[in-house]
Amino acid sequence: MPGKASGRGRAVILTALPVEYEAVRAHLRSLREEIHKGTIYERGNFIAGERWWEIGIAQIGAGNSGAAFEAERAIAYFDPHIVLFVAAIKLTDIEYLYLCACRHCNLRTDVMQCDI
């Protein structure tokens, strides 16, 4: 994985809804707002052990074509090693965080129970 040798990496995390955005944002430090071509991003840091990540986040709304456009724009702006799409789903009384991680053309999805 790029960034592994140096202990640093760069990621973009995209969400559709405010609740998802706020859940991601709560884990980042040193947040600052940036505007690029009309899209509002926040850039912050996430530290896990000896790993330091620079994270760009954006709430891009629902809809495939709009999400694809905003994802492409965020990838061009941040030049990340990985892109994550985070979504919250509620099934009965259980809330889940849906994480879709895209790195190059590989796709991995995980569903985890969490407190949102």
Backbone bond lengths (Angstrom), bond angles and torsions (degrees), N, CA, C in turn:
res aa  C-N    CA-C-N  psi(-1)  N-CA   C-N-CA  omega(-1)  CA-C   N-CA-C  phi
1 M - - - 1.448 - - 1.520 109.15 -
2 P 1.311 118.49 134.50 1.453 119.75 175.95 1.517 110.33 -58.97
3 G 1.312 115.94 143.82 1.447 119.87 179.82 1.515 113.39 89.55
4 K 1.341 118.10 -12.62 1.451 121.74 -175.73 1.527 111.83 -66.15
5 A 1.308 116.13 -45.54 1.457 119.85 -177.33 1.517 111.88 -62.29
6 S 1.303 117.62 -39.22 1.456 120.74 -177.44 1.521 112.36 -88.68
7 G 1.352 118.22 -8.73 1.459 120.82 -176.36 1.509 112.80 77.31
8 R 1.344 116.45 11.93 1.460 121.30 -179.91 1.522 109.89 -124.31
9 G 1.305 115.21 149.18 1.449 120.48 176.96 1.512 110.04 -149.88
10 R 1.317 115.62 170.31 1.463 121.29 179.75 1.522 106.94 -134.91
11 A 1.328 116.67 131.14 1.460 121.57 -178.22 1.519 110.25 -136.47
12 V 1.320 115.06 155.74 1.463 122.72 171.16 1.519 106.32 -117.43
13 I 1.334 116.15 132.88 1.457 121.59 176.50 1.524 107.32 -121.42
14 L 1.333 115.62 121.34 1.457 122.36 -178.02 1.526 109.73 -112.59
15 T 1.330 116.22 141.31 1.458 121.88 178.27 1.524 109.21 -133.03
16 A 1.323 115.83 161.37 1.470 120.29 177.11 1.524 111.04 -98.26
17 L 1.318 117.64 -39.53 1.463 122.18 -171.31 1.525 112.81 -111.64
18 P 1.341 116.45 154.58 1.468 119.83 178.59 1.532 113.84 -57.72
19 V 1.335 118.44 -39.24 1.468 121.02 -178.94 1.529 110.90 -62.36
20 E 1.316 116.90 -37.35 1.467 121.12 177.99 1.529 110.16 -68.91
21 Y 1.315 115.74 -44.29 1.460 121.81 -179.44 1.526 110.19 -59.77
22 E 1.324 116.47 -47.29 1.464 120.80 -178.82 1.527 111.41 -65.43
23 A 1.335 117.93 -35.37 1.464 120.87 177.66 1.529 110.92 -63.74
24 V 1.319 117.25 -41.29 1.465 121.55 177.74 1.523 109.85 -69.41
25 R 1.310 116.17 -47.87 1.472 122.68 -176.95 1.526 112.29 -56.65
26 A 1.326 116.83 -34.42 1.467 121.82 -177.68 1.530 112.64 -62.64
27 H 1.321 117.35 -18.87 1.473 120.97 -178.14 1.521 113.50 -96.43
28 L 1.319 117.33 0.26 1.463 120.25 -176.07 1.520 111.76 -105.49
29 R 1.331 114.91 151.53 1.467 122.16 178.36 1.522 109.61 -115.07
30 S 1.309 115.12 159.62 1.473 122.50 174.52 1.526 112.00 54.17
31 L 1.311 116.54 47.05 1.465 121.13 -179.18 1.519 112.25 -71.11
32 R 1.318 115.00 140.83 1.466 120.93 173.38 1.527 107.91 -143.53
33 E 1.321 115.31 142.55 1.463 121.42 -178.87 1.519 110.27 -83.14
34 E 1.325 115.63 140.48 1.463 122.03 175.44 1.521 107.63 -136.56
35 I 1.311 116.51 141.20 1.460 121.09 177.06 1.515 107.64 -117.51
36 H 1.334 115.60 127.07 1.463 121.48 179.59 1.523 108.62 -132.42
37 K 1.312 116.66 118.21 1.469 122.99 179.72 1.525 112.31 49.39
38 G 1.320 115.96 41.56 1.458 121.03 176.17 1.513 115.85 86.94
39 T 1.319 118.66 -7.55 1.461 121.32 179.03 1.527 108.71 -97.94
40 I 1.332 115.95 133.38 1.461 121.30 178.72 1.523 108.69 -92.05
41 Y 1.323 115.57 123.62 1.458 122.64 176.07 1.512 108.46 -117.48
42 E 1.312 115.62 162.41 1.458 120.98 164.26 1.524 105.67 -124.03
43 R 1.321 114.60 142.23 1.458 120.81 178.10 1.517 107.06 -119.37
44 G 1.323 115.82 133.12 1.453 120.25 -179.56 1.510 110.71 -150.20
45 N 1.322 115.36 -173.71 1.455 121.62 -178.51 1.517 110.33 -119.22
46 F 1.311 115.14 146.25 1.458 122.45 173.58 1.520 106.55 -130.90
47 I 1.333 116.00 126.28 1.461 120.44 -178.62 1.518 108.38 -118.32
48 A 1.337 115.84 127.05 1.460 122.67 178.07 1.522 107.67 -129.93
49 G 1.317 116.89 105.64 1.460 120.49 -176.33 1.519 109.67 63.08
50 E 1.318 115.57 -122.65 1.465 120.41 178.50 1.524 112.26 -93.79
51 R 1.308 117.57 0.74 1.461 123.26 179.91 1.512 110.75 -89.56
52 W 1.316 116.64 132.39 1.462 123.11 178.31 1.520 106.92 -120.64
53 W 1.336 116.64 126.11 1.459 121.75 -179.71 1.518 110.11 -118.64
54 E 1.316 115.51 135.35 1.456 121.44 168.02 1.523 105.23 -92.70
55 I 1.336 116.89 125.40 1.462 121.86 -173.60 1.524 109.92 -120.33
56 G 1.323 116.53 131.12 1.450 122.68 170.53 1.516 107.59 -107.13
57 I 1.343 117.26 129.63 1.467 119.94 -179.63 1.528 110.36 -124.49
58 A 1.333 114.25 150.28 1.465 120.22 176.82 1.524 109.24 -153.38
59 Q 1.320 114.91 143.23 1.465 121.21 171.22 1.520 105.27 -96.19
60 I 1.323 116.90 112.07 1.464 120.36 -171.26 1.517 114.40 -105.28
61 G 1.335 117.39 -2.44 1.455 120.05 178.42 1.519 112.33 81.95
62 A 1.323 114.86 175.09 1.458 121.40 -178.55 1.517 110.71 -90.95
63 G 1.318 116.59 161.27 1.461 121.63 177.10 1.513 111.88 110.81
64 N 1.308 116.14 130.03 1.458 121.48 -174.49 1.518 114.52 -63.07
65 S 1.328 117.58 -48.83 1.468 118.83 -175.36 1.525 111.34 -67.82
66 G 1.325 117.30 -41.27 1.460 120.34 177.64 1.518 111.69 -65.81
67 A 1.331 116.71 -40.99 1.461 120.81 179.28 1.521 110.76 -65.09
68 A 1.312 116.97 -40.62 1.470 120.55 178.76 1.523 110.84 -63.90
69 F 1.317 116.71 -42.83 1.461 121.36 179.00 1.529 110.65 -61.84
70 E 1.339 116.42 -48.09 1.465 120.75 -178.80 1.526 111.72 -67.85
71 A 1.325 117.12 -35.49 1.471 120.20 176.97 1.525 110.50 -63.18
72 E 1.319 116.31 -44.64 1.463 120.73 178.90 1.536 110.66 -61.81
73 R 1.312 116.25 -42.23 1.468 121.18 179.26 1.534 111.10 -63.98
74 A 1.333 117.47 -44.00 1.468 121.46 179.86 1.533 110.97 -65.74
75 I 1.323 117.22 -38.64 1.459 121.17 178.76 1.526 110.07 -64.00
76 A 1.312 117.25 -42.93 1.465 120.87 179.26 1.532 110.97 -65.95
77 Y 1.321 117.24 -37.25 1.468 121.31 -176.55 1.535 112.69 -75.17
78 F 1.347 116.94 -46.29 1.462 120.72 -174.58 1.533 114.06 -92.54
79 D 1.339 118.02 -19.97 1.467 122.15 -176.44 1.538 110.86 49.62
80 P 1.348 117.51 58.64 1.467 120.81 -173.15 1.529 113.44 -80.01
81 H 1.329 114.46 161.32 1.458 121.26 171.58 1.533 110.34 -80.16
82 I 1.331 115.47 -27.07 1.464 121.00 -178.27 1.534 109.30 -149.89
83 V 1.330 115.86 150.10 1.466 122.26 176.86 1.523 107.39 -122.74
84 L 1.334 116.29 132.82 1.457 121.55 179.28 1.523 109.56 -120.37
85 F 1.324 116.26 137.24 1.457 122.18 172.09 1.524 105.65 -110.60
86 V 1.310 117.11 122.89 1.457 121.35 -176.45 1.520 108.56 -114.79
87 A 1.338 115.74 132.44 1.463 120.72 179.18 1.523 109.19 -138.91
88 A 1.299 116.33 143.73 1.463 121.73 175.49 1.518 108.42 -103.07
89 I 1.319 116.04 136.60 1.458 120.99 178.36 1.522 107.68 -130.29
90 K 1.303 116.72 143.86 1.458 119.56 177.05 1.521 108.36 -119.32
91 L 1.322 114.83 121.10 1.459 122.20 175.86 1.520 106.84 -117.48
92 T 1.290 117.81 115.66 1.465 124.17 -173.75 1.521 109.05 52.19
93 D 1.333 118.22 -121.11 1.464 120.85 -177.77 1.526 112.54 -100.82
94 I 1.312 117.25 10.42 1.461 120.95 -177.14 1.521 109.24 -110.33
95 E 1.316 116.44 130.79 1.459 120.63 177.25 1.518 108.87 -103.59
96 Y 1.310 115.69 141.00 1.452 121.40 -179.32 1.523 109.76 -125.96
97 L 1.300 114.96 151.95 1.451 121.38 171.88 1.519 105.57 -107.62
98 Y 1.298 116.63 121.72 1.455 122.30 -179.04 1.516 107.88 -100.25
99 L 1.297 116.07 122.89 1.450 120.78 -176.10 1.517 108.91 -119.95
100 C 1.294 115.20 123.53 1.460 121.38 177.63 1.521 106.67 -117.32
101 A 1.309 116.36 113.24 1.467 120.59 -177.40 1.519 109.67 -105.59
102 C 1.304 115.80 126.67 1.459 120.99 -179.56 1.525 108.98 -118.96
103 R 1.303 116.66 122.78 1.454 121.09 176.51 1.513 106.52 -131.04
104 H 1.295 115.48 115.21 1.461 122.35 -172.20 1.528 107.48 56.49
105 C 1.296 120.51 -122.46 1.468 120.83 -179.06 1.519 111.98 -105.67
106 N 1.318 118.75 3.70 1.458 121.46 177.43 1.519 108.83 -82.39
107 L 1.320 116.86 149.45 1.458 121.35 -177.67 1.518 108.65 -132.05
108 R 1.319 116.83 133.70 1.441 122.17 178.78 1.520 107.01 -136.22
109 T 1.319 117.25 132.98 1.471 119.45 177.30 1.514 109.13 -125.49
110 D 1.312 115.83 142.71 1.452 122.96 177.11 1.519 108.14 -134.26
111 V 1.311 115.74 146.26 1.453 120.57 172.82 1.523 106.27 -123.29
112 M 1.335 115.89 124.24 1.457 120.67 -176.84 1.511 109.64 -128.16
113 Q 1.327 116.49 140.75 1.468 119.46 174.12 1.511 107.65 -76.26
114 C 1.313 116.51 137.62 1.457 119.39 -178.97 1.514 110.60 -154.29
115 D 1.300 114.87 170.00 1.465 121.39 174.44 1.502 108.86 -98.92
116 I 1.303 116.91 118.40 1.469 121.09 179.72 1.512 107.87 -115.00
